[in-house]
């Protein structure tokens, strides 16, 4: 009896000892999020919607139509980026992206996996570039804290590439994460000319004495305003080179591989629009590949400072699903492009993207922009920019004979002909409402017709004034602005500062003191002097930075 008692007591002590030992061991809760030290983050772009998803098995196929395009036969090889990257063994996250007017698509996570704070970590696809970069920076910090991500490779489509560059610049919020590579698809690194044109038309003034011409002009400007309204004025403006000419020098990136992919399905040779044509319908090859180019005035557009930039291919594709009415192949639904991305994300460089290089991208002493010239403001230089005006089609559907640098804009359902030859056209900003037509090399007046044969066809010719141009002489921090040719009745000058236009005052002799901002942009708007106040406005643009 005594022996049995001792045995039971010993067994009790053993059980207690085992329980104590288990308390001392690290315990992983059943609902703890798994750790993904190495991962990929996909960021969709302009005018898109994308859910937050994790690498969990149950999230396969839930990444949204941007990353997992619908319509592929069952059993076929995957073509979208998400399934191709998953098949290659990558742990794929997708960033939450939505439009300002819509709710975020339903997110997907595995059992026990946390969701980010969507109020702080959601990208607004028609919102501010810097704010979206900050939201992504916070999301990357969340992936580190909640999912153990320490090595991240990022992929951005369209503006997603710009937002990621902004997040890389704003790298204070995710210490412990190394961004190893950046791959961009159709990213407007130096802008989209069609965004510049949409903003120009939106700000255009219709001053035609002829009632029919006035109505045509107003109709097109209203259409442009509707496009900008739909896309968002801020987002449209931040797609323009006017904005990116001052934004690019403020961004910094380390010596990591940055692979740029472009589309070239739209190939309409327009005069002096080599930085837009060929394009994917929104972004030209030069901009998508972050290369230097020349603008419509022949002045240089500098490439952004990206130390380890690599061209990753040009493909016969349009920008995205929104341009499906033009062509079925997009940058996001082609297997060869997705497989190329699977290769580029694995490239390595001498440092991570979020390590500030010794020579900062913003340390240069000269820059440039759209309709501008690369200058150093401490030197004496002379710049020239042509003047453009909007000329409306007559009641009989006639436009003037175009010059070598002219092009036409019309509403949908309108054809423009040079003799019996119909001018080729592409949608403005991928929208169905406006078309841009190649008008050069026509020795006759242009004929404008509505395809239905009914009503007045709405079309404008954006025409350069061969006899008038703007002359700007720079001397230190001062600029003298004059008009070569017939004197204007009124001259207005504005400069761009932090995304807003401000009036620049000019003295009696035409001299104006340039703003003290590190990056400034002057926009010159000239009203032609004449007997009639209904004369159209001539406009010239110059971008200057120091």
C-alpha positions as CSV (number, residue, x, y, z in Angstrom):
1,X,0.0,0.0,0.0
2,X,2.9,2.3,0.8
3,X,4.7,1.4,-2.4
4,X,1.6,2.2,-4.5
5,X,1.3,5.6,-2.8
6,X,4.8,6.5,-3.6
7,X,4.4,5.4,-7.2
8,X,1.3,7.6,-7.6
9,X,3.1,10.6,-6.0
10,X,6.1,10.1,-8.3
11,X,3.8,10.0,-11.3
12,X,2.1,13.2,-10.2
13,X,5.4,14.9,-9.9
14,X,6.4,13.8,-13.4
15,X,3.2,15.1,-14.8
16,X,3.7,18.5,-13.1
17,X,7.3,18.6,-14.4
18,X,6.2,17.9,-17.9
19,X,3.6,20.6,-17.7
20,X,6.1,23.1,-16.4
21,X,8.5,22.3,-19.3
22,X,5.8,22.8,-21.8
23,X,5.0,26.2,-20.4
24,X,8.6,27.2,-20.9
25,X,8.6,26.1,-24.5
26,X,7.8,28.7,-27.2
27,X,4.2,28.2,-28.3
28,X,2.9,29.0,-31.9
29,X,-0.8,29.7,-31.7
30,X,-2.9,27.8,-34.1
31,X,-4.1,31.0,-35.7
32,X,-0.7,32.7,-36.0
33,X,0.1,34.2,-39.4
34,X,2.8,32.3,-41.4
35,X,6.1,34.0,-42.1
36,X,7.2,35.0,-45.6
37,X,10.8,36.3,-45.4
38,X,11.0,36.6,-49.2
39,X,7.9,37.9,-51.0
40,X,6.6,39.8,-54.1
41,X,4.2,42.7,-53.9
42,X,2.1,43.6,-57.0
43,X,0.7,47.2,-57.3
44,X,-1.9,47.9,-60.0
45,X,-2.1,51.4,-61.4
46,X,-4.1,54.3,-62.9
47,X,-7.9,53.8,-62.8
48,X,-7.8,50.2,-61.4
49,X,-9.1,48.3,-58.5
50,X,-7.3,45.4,-56.8
51,X,-7.9,43.6,-53.5
52,X,-5.4,42.9,-50.8
53,X,-4.4,39.2,-51.0
54,X,-1.7,37.1,-49.4
55,X,0.3,34.0,-50.6
56,X,-2.2,31.7,-48.8
57,X,-3.4,28.8,-50.9
58,X,-7.0,29.8,-50.6
59,X,-6.2,33.2,-52.2
60,X,-5.1,31.6,-55.5
61,X,-7.2,33.1,-58.2
62,X,-8.5,35.9,-55.9
63,X,-6.0,38.5,-56.9
64,X,-8.5,40.4,-59.1
65,X,-8.8,40.9,-62.8
66,X,-5.7,43.1,-63.1
67,X,-3.3,40.3,-61.9
68,X,-5.4,37.3,-62.8
69,X,-7.2,38.3,-66.0
70,X,-10.4,36.3,-66.8
71,X,-11.3,34.4,-69.9
72,X,-8.5,31.8,-70.2
73,X,-9.6,28.2,-71.0
74,X,-9.5,25.7,-68.1
75,X,-6.3,23.8,-68.0
76,X,-4.3,26.2,-70.1
77,X,-1.0,27.6,-69.0
78,X,-1.5,30.7,-66.8
79,X,-1.0,34.1,-68.4
80,X,-1.7,36.6,-65.7
81,X,1.1,37.8,-63.5
82,X,-0.2,36.4,-60.2
83,X,-0.6,32.8,-61.3
84,X,2.7,32.8,-63.3
85,X,4.6,34.2,-60.3
86,X,2.9,31.7,-57.9
87,X,3.7,28.8,-60.3
88,X,7.4,29.9,-60.2
89,X,7.4,29.5,-56.4
90,X,7.0,33.2,-55.4
91,X,5.0,34.3,-52.3
92,X,2.7,36.9,-53.9
93,X,1.0,39.7,-52.1
94,X,-1.3,42.2,-54.0
95,X,-1.7,45.8,-52.7
96,X,-5.2,47.1,-51.9
97,X,-6.0,49.6,-54.7
98,X,-9.3,51.4,-55.4
99,X,-10.8,54.4,-57.1
100,X,-11.9,57.3,-54.9
101,X,-15.5,56.7,-56.0
102,X,-15.7,53.0,-55.3
103,X,-15.2,50.6,-52.4
104,X,-12.2,48.3,-52.1
105,X,-12.7,44.8,-53.6
106,X,-13.0,42.0,-51.1
107,X,-9.6,41.0,-49.6
108,X,-8.3,37.5,-49.2
109,X,-6.1,36.0,-46.4
110,X,-5.4,32.6,-45.0
111,X,-6.6,31.3,-41.6
112,X,-5.2,33.5,-38.8
113,X,-3.6,36.0,-41.3
114,X,-4.2,39.6,-40.3
115,X,-5.4,42.3,-42.7
116,X,-3.8,45.8,-43.0
117,X,-5.4,49.0,-41.8
118,X,-7.1,49.9,-45.0
119,X,-7.7,53.5,-43.9
120,X,-4.0,54.1,-44.0
121,X,-2.6,51.5,-46.4
122,X,-5.0,51.6,-49.4
123,X,-3.8,53.2,-52.7
124,X,-6.3,55.5,-54.4
125,X,-5.8,54.8,-58.1
126,X,-6.8,58.3,-59.2
127,X,-5.2,60.0,-56.2
128,X,-2.0,61.8,-55.2
129,X,1.3,60.2,-56.1
130,X,3.0,61.1,-52.9
131,X,0.1,60.0,-50.7
132,X,-0.1,56.7,-52.5
133,X,3.6,56.2,-52.0
134,X,3.2,56.8,-48.3
135,X,0.3,54.3,-48.2
136,X,2.5,51.7,-49.8
137,X,5.4,52.4,-47.5
138,X,3.0,51.8,-44.5
139,X,1.8,48.6,-46.2
140,X,5.4,47.4,-46.6
141,X,6.0,48.0,-42.9
142,X,2.8,46.0,-42.1
143,X,4.1,43.1,-44.2
144,X,7.3,43.2,-42.2
145,X,5.6,43.3,-38.8
146,X,2.8,40.9,-39.5
147,X,4.2,38.5,-42.1
148,X,7.9,38.6,-41.4
149,X,8.8,40.0,-44.8
150,X,12.5,41.1,-44.9
151,X,13.3,40.7,-48.6
152,X,10.7,42.2,-51.0
153,X,10.6,42.4,-54.8
154,X,8.0,44.8,-56.2
155,X,6.1,45.0,-59.4
156,X,4.1,48.1,-60.6
157,X,1.8,48.4,-63.5
158,X,1.1,51.9,-64.9
159,X,1.1,54.5,-62.1
160,X,1.9,51.6,-59.7
161,X,5.5,52.0,-60.8
162,X,5.5,55.7,-59.8
163,X,3.8,55.0,-56.5
164,X,6.4,52.3,-55.7
165,X,9.2,54.8,-56.6
166,X,7.6,57.2,-54.2
167,X,7.4,54.5,-51.5
168,X,11.1,53.7,-52.0
169,X,11.9,57.3,-51.5
170,X,9.7,57.4,-48.3
171,X,11.6,54.5,-46.8
172,X,11.6,55.6,-43.1
173,X,8.5,53.5,-42.3
174,X,9.7,50.0,-43.0
175,X,13.2,49.4,-41.5
176,X,14.2,45.8,-41.7
177,X,12.9,45.3,-45.2
178,X,15.2,45.2,-48.2
179,X,13.5,46.0,-51.5
180,X,15.7,44.0,-53.9
181,X,14.2,44.8,-57.3
182,X,11.5,46.9,-59.1
183,X,9.8,45.9,-62.3
184,X,7.5,48.4,-64.1
185,X,5.0,47.7,-66.9
186,X,3.8,50.7,-68.9
187,X,4.8,53.1,-66.2
188,X,4.8,56.8,-67.4
189,X,8.2,57.6,-65.8
190,X,8.4,60.9,-67.8
191,X,4.7,61.4,-68.4
192,X,2.0,60.8,-71.0
193,X,1.5,63.4,-73.7
194,X,-2.2,62.6,-73.8
195,X,-2.5,63.7,-70.2
196,X,-0.8,67.0,-71.1
197,X,-3.2,67.4,-74.0
198,X,-6.3,66.6,-71.9
199,X,-5.3,69.2,-69.3
200,X,-4.6,71.7,-72.1
201,X,-8.0,71.2,-73.7
202,X,-9.7,71.3,-70.3
203,X,-8.1,74.7,-69.5
204,X,-8.7,75.9,-73.1
205,X,-10.8,79.0,-73.8
206,X,-13.2,79.1,-76.6
207,X,-13.4,82.6,-78.1
208,X,-14.9,82.3,-81.5
209,X,-17.1,85.0,-83.0
210,X,-18.8,82.4,-85.2
211,X,-21.5,80.7,-83.2
212,X,-21.0,77.3,-84.9
213,X,-17.2,77.4,-84.3
214,X,-17.8,78.4,-80.7
215,X,-20.2,75.5,-80.2
216,X,-17.8,73.0,-81.7
217,X,-14.9,74.2,-79.6
218,X,-17.1,74.2,-76.4
219,X,-18.2,70.6,-77.2
220,X,-14.7,69.3,-77.4
221,X,-13.5,71.2,-74.3
222,X,-16.5,69.8,-72.4
223,X,-15.6,66.3,-73.6
224,X,-12.1,66.8,-72.4
225,X,-13.3,68.1,-69.0
226,X,-15.5,64.9,-68.7
227,X,-12.5,62.7,-69.3
228,X,-10.5,64.6,-66.7
229,X,-13.5,64.5,-64.3
230,X,-13.9,60.7,-64.8
231,X,-10.2,60.0,-64.3
232,X,-9.7,62.7,-61.6
233,X,-8.0,66.1,-62.3
234,X,-5.2,65.3,-59.8
235,X,-4.5,61.9,-61.3
236,X,-4.6,63.2,-64.9
237,X,-2.3,66.1,-64.1
238,X,0.1,63.8,-62.3
239,X,0.3,61.7,-65.5
240,X,1.6,64.7,-67.3
241,X,5.2,65.6,-68.0
242,X,4.4,69.1,-66.5
243,X,4.1,67.3,-63.1
244,X,6.8,64.6,-63.6
245,X,9.4,67.1,-64.7
246,X,9.5,68.4,-61.2
247,X,8.6,65.1,-59.4
248,X,11.3,62.9,-60.8
249,X,14.3,64.9,-59.4
250,X,12.8,64.6,-55.9
251,X,12.8,60.7,-56.0
252,X,15.8,58.6,-55.0
253,X,16.5,54.9,-55.5
254,X,19.5,52.7,-54.8
255,X,21.6,50.6,-57.1
256,X,18.9,47.8,-57.4
257,X,17.8,46.4,-60.8
258,X,14.8,48.4,-62.2
259,X,13.4,46.6,-65.2
260,X,11.1,48.6,-67.5
261,X,8.6,46.9,-69.8
262,X,6.7,48.8,-72.6
263,X,3.9,48.2,-75.1
264,X,4.0,49.5,-78.7
265,X,0.7,48.5,-80.3
266,X,-0.3,52.1,-81.1
267,X,2.1,53.3,-83.8
268,X,0.6,56.5,-85.3
269,X,3.5,58.7,-86.4
270,X,2.6,62.1,-85.1
271,X,4.8,65.1,-85.6
272,X,7.3,65.6,-82.8
273,X,5.5,63.1,-80.6
274,X,8.3,60.6,-80.4
275,X,8.1,60.4,-76.7
276,X,4.5,59.2,-77.0
277,X,4.4,57.3,-80.3
278,X,4.8,54.3,-80.5
279,X,2.9,53.6,-77.3
280,X,0.6,51.2,-75.5
281,X,-2.3,53.7,-76.0
282,X,-1.5,55.7,-72.9
283,X,2.3,55.6,-72.4
284,X,5.0,56.0,-75.0
285,X,8.0,53.6,-75.2
286,X,10.5,56.3,-74.2
287,X,8.5,57.1,-71.1
288,X,7.8,53.5,-70.2
289,X,11.5,52.7,-70.5
290,X,12.4,55.8,-68.5
291,X,14.6,57.1,-71.3
292,X,15.3,60.7,-72.3
293,X,13.4,62.1,-75.2
294,X,12.3,65.3,-76.9
295,X,9.0,67.0,-76.5
296,X,6.7,68.5,-79.1
297,X,8.8,71.7,-79.3
298,X,12.0,69.7,-79.8
299,X,13.3,70.4,-76.3
300,X,14.8,67.6,-74.2
301,X,12.9,65.5,-71.7
302,X,15.5,64.2,-69.2
303,X,15.4,60.6,-68.0
304,X,14.8,60.1,-64.3
305,X,17.8,59.2,-62.2
306,X,17.7,55.4,-61.9
307,X,21.2,54.0,-61.4
308,X,20.6,50.4,-62.5
309,X,17.9,50.8,-65.2
310,X,17.4,47.8,-67.5
311,X,15.2,47.5,-70.6
312,X,13.1,44.4,-70.2
313,X,11.4,44.3,-73.6
314,X,8.8,46.0,-75.9
315,X,5.7,44.0,-76.7
316,X,2.8,44.3,-79.1
317,X,0.2,45.1,-76.4
318,X,-1.9,47.9,-75.1
319,X,-1.8,49.4,-71.6
320,X,-4.5,47.4,-69.8
321,X,-8.0,46.0,-69.9
322,X,-9.6,49.5,-70.3
323,X,-8.1,49.6,-73.8
324,X,-9.6,46.2,-74.7
325,X,-11.8,47.9,-77.3
326,X,-8.7,48.7,-79.3
327,X,-6.8,45.4,-78.9
328,X,-7.2,42.2,-76.9
329,X,-3.5,41.8,-75.9
330,X,-2.5,43.9,-72.9
331,X,0.6,44.2,-70.7
332,X,-1.2,42.1,-68.1
333,X,-2.6,39.1,-70.0
334,X,0.3,37.8,-72.0
335,X,2.2,34.8,-70.8
336,X,5.5,35.9,-72.3
337,X,5.3,39.2,-70.4
338,X,4.4,37.5,-67.2
339,X,7.3,35.1,-67.6
340,X,9.6,37.9,-68.3
341,X,8.5,39.6,-65.0
342,X,9.2,36.3,-63.2
343,X,12.8,36.6,-64.4
344,X,13.3,40.3,-63.8
345,X,12.2,40.2,-60.2
346,X,15.0,37.8,-59.4
347,X,17.7,40.1,-60.7
348,X,20.2,41.4,-58.2
349,X,22.1,44.7,-57.9
350,X,24.9,46.1,-55.8
351,X,22.4,47.5,-53.2
352,X,18.7,47.4,-52.3
353,X,16.3,49.9,-53.9
354,X,15.6,51.6,-50.6
355,X,19.3,52.4,-49.9
356,X,19.9,56.0,-50.8
357,X,22.7,56.2,-53.3
358,X,25.7,58.4,-52.6
359,X,24.8,60.7,-55.5
360,X,21.1,61.5,-54.8
361,X,18.7,61.8,-57.8
362,X,17.8,65.3,-56.6
363,X,21.4,66.6,-56.4
364,X,21.8,67.7,-60.0
365,X,22.1,71.4,-61.0
366,X,19.9,71.2,-64.1
367,X,16.7,69.7,-65.3
368,X,14.1,70.1,-67.9
369,X,10.5,69.2,-68.8
370,X,7.8,69.1,-71.4
371,X,8.0,72.0,-73.9
372,X,11.1,73.2,-72.1
373,X,14.8,73.0,-72.2
374,X,17.5,71.6,-69.9
375,X,19.0,74.6,-68.3
376,X,21.2,75.8,-65.4
377,X,19.7,78.9,-64.0
378,X,23.1,80.4,-63.0
379,X,24.0,80.7,-66.7
380,X,22.9,83.1,-69.5
381,X,20.8,81.2,-71.9
382,X,18.2,81.9,-74.6
383,X,15.2,79.6,-75.1
384,X,12.5,79.5,-77.8
385,X,9.1,77.9,-77.8
386,X,6.4,77.9,-80.5
387,X,2.9,79.1,-79.9
388,X,-0.1,76.9,-80.5
389,X,-3.8,77.7,-80.9
390,X,-7.1,75.8,-81.2
391,X,-8.8,76.2,-84.5
392,X,-12.3,74.9,-84.8
393,X,-13.8,73.3,-88.0
394,X,-16.1,75.5,-90.0
395,X,-19.8,74.9,-90.3
396,X,-19.1,73.2,-93.6
397,X,-16.6,70.9,-91.9
398,X,-13.3,72.4,-93.0
399,X,-10.1,72.8,-91.1
400,X,-7.1,74.8,-92.3
401,X,-4.3,73.1,-94.2
402,X,-2.1,71.6,-91.4
403,X,1.5,72.5,-90.8
404,X,4.2,70.0,-90.2
405,X,3.7,70.1,-86.4
406,X,-0.1,70.2,-86.3
407,X,-2.6,67.5,-85.3
408,X,-6.3,67.4,-84.9
409,X,-8.6,66.3,-82.0
410,X,-12.2,65.2,-82.5
411,X,-15.1,63.7,-80.6
412,X,-16.0,60.1,-81.2
413,X,-17.9,59.2,-84.4
414,X,-16.0,61.8,-86.4
415,X,-13.7,61.2,-89.4
416,X,-11.1,63.6,-90.7
417,X,-9.9,63.3,-94.3
418,X,-7.1,64.7,-96.4
419,X,-8.7,64.5,-99.8
420,X,-10.1,61.0,-99.9
421,X,-7.6,59.6,-97.4
422,X,-9.0,59.1,-93.9
423,X,-6.5,60.2,-91.2
424,X,-5.6,57.6,-88.6
425,X,-6.6,58.3,-85.0
426,X,-6.0,56.9,-81.5
427,X,-8.2,57.5,-78.4
428,X,-7.2,60.3,-76.1
429,X,-6.1,58.9,-72.7
430,X,-7.7,55.6,-73.8
431,X,-11.1,57.1,-73.6
432,X,-13.8,56.5,-76.2
433,X,-14.9,60.2,-76.2
434,X,-12.0,61.9,-77.9
435,X,-9.6,61.0,-80.7
436,X,-6.3,62.5,-81.8
437,X,-5.6,62.4,-85.5
438,X,-2.3,62.7,-87.4
439,X,-2.8,65.8,-89.6
440,X,0.7,66.5,-90.9
441,X,1.8,66.0,-94.6
442,X,-1.5,67.0,-96.0
443,X,-1.3,69.7,-98.7
444,X,-5.0,70.4,-98.6
445,X,-7.6,71.7,-96.2
446,X,-8.9,68.9,-93.9
447,X,-12.4,67.7,-94.3
448,X,-14.4,66.8,-91.2
449,X,-17.4,64.5,-91.3
450,X,-19.7,62.9,-88.8
451,X,-19.8,59.1,-89.4
452,X,-23.6,59.1,-89.0
453,X,-23.9,61.9,-91.6
454,X,-26.1,63.9,-89.2
455,X,-25.3,67.0,-87.1
456,X,-22.2,69.1,-86.9
457,X,-18.9,67.3,-86.6
458,X,-16.8,68.5,-83.7
459,X,-13.1,68.9,-84.4
460,X,-10.2,71.2,-83.5
461,X,-6.9,71.6,-85.1
462,X,-4.0,72.3,-82.7
463,X,-2.0,74.5,-84.9
464,X,1.4,76.0,-84.4
465,X,1.8,79.6,-85.3
466,X,4.8,79.7,-87.7
467,X,5.1,83.5,-87.5
468,X,5.1,83.9,-83.7
469,X,7.0,82.3,-80.9
470,X,8.1,83.0,-77.3
471,X,11.7,84.0,-76.5
472,X,12.9,83.6,-73.0
473,X,16.4,84.9,-72.0
474,X,17.7,83.6,-68.7
475,X,20.1,85.5,-66.5
476,X,20.8,84.1,-63.1
477,X,17.4,83.9,-61.2
478,X,15.7,86.3,-63.7
479,X,14.0,85.7,-67.0
480,X,13.0,88.1,-69.7
481,X,10.0,86.9,-71.6
482,X,9.1,88.4,-75.0
483,X,7.0,87.5,-78.1
484,X,8.7,87.3,-81.5
485,X,6.3,88.5,-84.1
486,X,3.1,90.5,-83.7
487,X,2.9,92.0,-80.2
488,X,0.2,90.3,-78.0
489,X,-2.7,92.2,-76.5
490,X,-2.1,90.4,-73.2
491,X,0.6,88.2,-71.8
492,X,0.1,86.0,-68.8
493,X,2.8,83.9,-67.1
494,X,2.4,81.2,-64.5
495,X,4.8,78.9,-62.8
496,X,4.2,75.5,-61.2
497,X,5.0,75.1,-57.5
498,X,4.1,72.0,-55.5
499,X,1.4,71.0,-58.0
500,X,-0.3,74.5,-58.2
501,X,0.0,77.2,-60.7
502,X,0.9,80.7,-59.4
503,X,1.1,84.0,-61.3
504,X,4.5,85.2,-62.2
505,X,4.8,89.0,-62.2
506,X,6.7,90.7,-65.1
507,X,8.3,94.1,-65.0
508,X,8.0,96.8,-67.6
509,X,10.9,95.6,-69.7
510,X,9.7,92.0,-69.5
511,X,12.0,90.8,-66.7
512,X,10.6,88.5,-64.0
513,X,12.2,87.1,-60.9
514,X,12.1,83.3,-60.9
515,X,10.7,81.6,-57.7
516,X,13.1,80.3,-55.1
517,X,11.7,76.8,-55.3
518,X,14.2,74.1,-56.2
519,X,12.0,73.1,-59.2
520,X,9.9,75.6,-61.1
521,X,7.8,75.6,-64.3
522,X,6.8,78.5,-66.3
523,X,3.7,78.4,-68.5
524,X,3.2,81.2,-71.0
525,X,-0.2,82.0,-72.3
526,X,-0.5,84.7,-75.0
527,X,-3.7,86.4,-76.3
528,X,-3.2,87.5,-79.8
529,X,-3.7,91.3,-80.4
530,X,-6.4,92.1,-83.0
531,X,-9.5,94.0,-83.7
532,X,-11.7,91.2,-82.4
533,X,-11.6,90.0,-78.9
534,X,-12.8,86.6,-80.1
535,X,-9.3,85.7,-81.4
536,X,-8.2,82.3,-80.1
537,X,-5.6,82.1,-77.4
538,X,-2.0,81.2,-78.4
539,X,-0.2,79.1,-75.8
540,X,3.5,78.2,-75.3
541,X,4.9,76.0,-72.5
542,X,8.3,75.9,-71.0
543,X,9.5,73.9,-68.0
544,X,12.5,75.1,-66.1
545,X,14.2,73.6,-63.1
546,X,17.2,74.4,-61.1
